[in-house]
Amino acid sequence: MKTQSTIRRIVQFALLLVLGLGFSGHLHAQAKNLDKTGRALQGYDPVAFFTEGKPVKGQAEIYSTVNGANYFFANAANKAAFDKEPAKYEPQFGGFCAYGVSKGDLVKIEVDAFQIVDGRLLLQYDKSIRDKFNKDTNGNLKIADANWPTVSKKKPSTGWFD
């Protein structure tokens, strides 16, 4: 009798664990701008945007995987900085265009159209869209932040703006 009760409890615990993990994964699933291999930022080093002020290609042999995204680094020091504080260096809005998110869409980006705003890496569709975004940087960022929980569940669009 005691063995059956123990087995039943183990099965119940395992079932709850599986259901809980599946549900929590669903709650946290957000869109990420990745290529087919899971590479983020088109292979550019996320730390370099902050330290060098420009996009720098990462090396394939120096990488970290965070939340299903593979980030590549130009050097071991950048990897160490990222590994210590990934949230500090990960691009906002899953690496999609910040202006697009402010307009309710997931839009691809050009890495040269990046900017750092309040310590956050923002990417844009292109430099002209970055200029539109910057006509009201704080307002557009506030809208993008508010839109992100809903927009992050969408499929990416082609990225044409009016």
ABEGO torsion letter per residue (X at the ends): XAAAAAAAAAAAAAAAAAAAAAAAAAAABBBBBBBAAGBBGGGBBAAAAAAAGBBBBBBAABBBBBGGBBBBBABAAAAAAAAABAAAABBBGGGBBAAAAAAGBBBBBBAAABBBBGGBBBBBABAAAAAAAAABAAAAAAAAAAAAAAAAABBBBAGBBX
